[in-house]
Amino acid sequence: MSAPPSPPDPRPNLLGEPLAPLEALLAPLDPRRFRARQVWEAIHRRGVLDFAAMTELPLALRQALAERFILAVPEVAERHRSADGTTKLLLRLADGASIEAVDIPDRDRRTLCLSSQAGCALACRFCVTGFWGAGRDLSAAEILGQVWAICPPGPARDERLNLVFMGMGEPLLNLAPLRTALELLAATIPWRRMTVSTAGIVPGIDALAGWPQRPNLALSLHAPDDARRDRLMPVNRTYPIADLVAALRRFPLEPRRRITVEYLLIAGFNDALSDADALASRLRGLKVKVNLIPLNPDPVLPAEWVTPTAEAVEAFQRRLMRHGFTATVRRRRGDAVSAACGQLRAFGREPRGFRRSQLSL
């Protein structure tokens, strides 16, 4: 029999602490606020994860910090690299839960696709994460710890690093830890290079709209009408398309910024030119760009769910462009290692979400 996993370290993880809470935590050790600033700067600007290496601090303080606190990132349990350079990582959390993240190189830039929950309760029919069911929310330390596990801050970090929260989970159902993580990441990564994708949680969109600084917003839409979106995304019964469009109209945008509308293309279901016309009608007047995503097949999805032909995808794109929209096609990256859009699962648990019998279109 294998040994049971070790219990999580009970000491607080300072990786996810903003400056003000960090000051409160460190006050019993040294009440001078500049000491907390030194610790914060060492962590979030220089990427120091060892208190002993914070040589600007007195030795006694470094020893006391090491006794009372930890600086921990998720463990990289597995790496799977695709021929196109995309790497999928299985990350193990302190309590044994697991998540996946994806590292996507692209010439002079690098994009990390990150998770916000260990699982997802929304059960979108095309998303493999939903097949495995709900898990738990990630803490701020676990969210930004994914970035650190792959590409920590410091001189070696690629200046063109982009972060997209399009991995496992619904980011706007874990909004407080997400906000903390984003604000900490913003110490070294501009807000304009961070994107949060939502299945359409209207209260979360409105909450995000009230932040003084915001990441880019992406909306997973995937159908031009409620009838078909209901079949793909059960969340649409709570927040139908009209409510989503209204929330997008309320969302404040800085100059030259637009909302991304993600649209999954499934052959024979939502890829007709009339669907492109209907989508354009829905989005008219919004500052949006459309990102078309040809379906990524997966063994848990029905065999009859087919990726449209390249000609059909191009025709759909051209039709949207004729309506005056910027429309791009997402290149398939990492599908050889199940790292493409909608394929993240994190192994080691039984399916609890939707079943094949529920998936007919």
SULSUL-V820718 format. One record per pair of residues at least 6 apart in sequence whose ideal C-beta (glycine too) atoms are under 6 Angstrom apart, sorted by the first residue. I is the first residue (numbers start at 1). GAP is how many residues later the second one is. D is the distance in Angstrom with one decimal. If there is no record, write none. Layout:
[[I,GAP,D] [I,GAP,D]]
This chain:
[[5,91,5.2] [8,86,4.0] [8,87,5.4] [9,61,5.5] [11,58,5.5] [11,59,4.9] [12,57,5.4] [13,57,5.3] [13,59,5.2] [13,128,4.6] [14,55,5.0] [14,57,5.7] [15,56,5.4] [15,126,4.3] [16,123,5.7] [16,124,3.5] [16,125,3.1] [19,21,5.1] [22,14,4.8] [22,18,5.7] [23,10,5.4] [23,13,4.1] [26,10,4.8] [29,35,4.9] [30,31,5.7] [38,18,5.4] [42,6,4.3] [42,12,4.7] [44,140,5.7] [44,143,4.3] [45,142,5.8] [46,108,5.9] [47,105,4.2] [47,106,3.9] [47,107,3.8] [48,6,5.8] [49,22,4.5] [51,11,4.9] [51,14,4.4] [51,15,4.5] [52,10,5.7] [54,8,6.0] [73,72,4.0] [73,75,4.4] [73,76,4.6] [74,17,3.9] [74,19,5.5] [74,71,5.1] [74,75,5.2] [75,17,4.4] [76,13,5.6] [76,73,5.6] [77,13,4.7] [77,15,4.4] [78,12,4.0] [79,8,5.8] [79,10,5.6] [80,8,4.7] [80,257,3.9] [81,6,4.7] [82,252,4.7] [82,254,4.5] [82,255,4.7] [84,249,5.8] [85,20,4.8] [86,18,5.1] [86,247,4.6] [86,248,3.3] [86,253,5.5] [87,16,4.4] [88,14,5.3] [88,249,5.0] [88,251,3.7] [89,12,5.1] [90,8,6.0] [90,10,5.7] [91,8,5.2] [92,6,5.5] [93,49,5.9] [97,21,4.3] [98,248,4.3] [98,250,5.8] [99,16,4.3] [99,19,5.2] [99,69,5.5] [99,247,5.4] [100,244,4.4] [100,246,5.0] [101,13,5.3] [101,45,4.8] [101,66,5.8] [102,11,4.0] [102,232,6.0] [102,237,4.7] [103,9,5.8] [103,47,5.3] [104,7,4.5] [104,229,5.4] [108,52,5.6] [109,51,3.6] [110,48,4.8] [110,51,5.4] [111,51,4.4] [112,38,5.9] [112,51,5.4] [113,51,5.3] [113,53,5.3] [113,54,5.1] [114,32,5.0] [114,51,5.4] [114,53,5.2] [115,52,3.7] [115,53,3.8] [115,54,5.5] [116,22,5.9] [116,49,5.6] [116,53,4.2] [116,55,4.2] [116,58,5.0] [116,62,5.8] [117,18,5.9] [117,20,5.5] [117,52,2.6] [117,57,5.7] [118,17,3.5] [118,18,5.3] [119,14,5.8] [119,15,4.9] [119,16,2.6] [120,9,4.7] [120,10,5.4] [120,49,4.9] [120,50,6.0] [121,13,3.6] [122,48,5.5] [122,77,5.4] [122,113,5.2] [123,7,4.2] [123,111,5.8] [123,230,4.8] [123,231,4.8] [124,6,5.1] [124,109,4.9] [125,107,5.2] [125,234,5.5] [126,138,5.8] [126,216,5.6] [127,215,4.7] [128,170,5.1] [128,172,5.7] [128,214,6.0] [128,215,5.2] [128,217,5.0] [129,39,4.8] [129,215,5.4] [130,223,4.6] [130,224,6.0] [131,169,4.7] [131,220,5.5] [131,222,5.0] [132,213,5.3] [132,219,5.6] [133,219,2.9] [133,220,4.1] [137,37,4.3] [139,38,5.5] [140,37,4.3] [140,40,3.8] [140,41,4.4] [143,38,3.8] [144,37,4.3] [144,40,5.6] [144,41,5.5] [151,6,5.7] [153,35,4.7] [161,28,6.0] [162,31,4.7] [163,31,4.6] [164,31,4.6] [165,6,4.6] [165,31,4.7] [166,31,4.4] [167,177,5.4] [168,176,5.1] [170,29,5.6] [171,7,5.3] [171,25,4.9] [172,26,4.7] [172,29,4.1] [172,32,2.7] [175,29,5.6] [175,32,6.0] [191,22,5.2] [191,24,5.7] [194,21,4.1] [195,20,5.8] [195,21,4.1] [195,23,5.5] [196,19,5.0] [197,21,4.0] [199,21,5.1] [199,34,6.0] [199,36,5.2] [200,35,5.8] [200,39,4.9] [200,44,4.9] [202,37,4.6] [202,41,5.3] [202,45,4.9] [205,42,4.4] [209,42,4.9] [209,43,5.9] [217,42,5.0] [218,42,4.0] [218,44,5.7] [219,42,5.4] [220,42,4.8] [221,40,5.2] [221,42,5.7] [222,10,5.4] [222,41,5.8] [222,42,4.4] [223,6,3.9] [223,9,5.9] [223,47,5.3] [224,51,5.4] [224,54,3.7] [224,55,4.3] [224,58,5.6] [226,14,5.0] [226,15,5.6] [229,7,4.2] [230,6,5.1] [230,7,5.8] [248,11,5.7] [248,38,5.5] [253,34,5.5] [258,29,4.7] [258,30,5.6] [258,31,5.1] [259,29,4.8] [260,29,5.7] [260,31,5.4] [261,27,5.0] [261,29,5.0] [262,29,5.1] [263,27,5.8] [263,29,5.5] [264,29,4.9] [265,6,4.6] [265,27,5.8] [265,29,5.2] [265,43,5.0] [266,29,5.0] [266,39,6.0] [267,39,4.2] [267,41,4.4] [269,92,5.1] [271,37,4.6] [271,41,5.4] [271,45,5.8] [273,46,5.1] [276,40,5.0] [276,43,3.8] [276,44,5.4] [280,40,6.0] [280,43,3.8] [289,37,4.1] [290,30,5.6] [290,35,5.5] [290,37,4.5] [291,37,5.4] [291,39,5.6] [292,25,5.9] [292,37,4.8] [293,37,4.7] [293,48,5.5] [294,13,4.9] [294,14,5.9] [294,19,5.6] [295,12,4.7] [296,39,5.6] [296,44,4.3] [296,45,5.8] [296,46,5.4] [296,47,5.7] [298,45,5.5] [302,57,5.1] [313,16,5.9] [317,10,4.7] [317,12,6.0] [320,7,4.0] [321,6,5.5] [332,8,5.5] [334,6,5.3]]
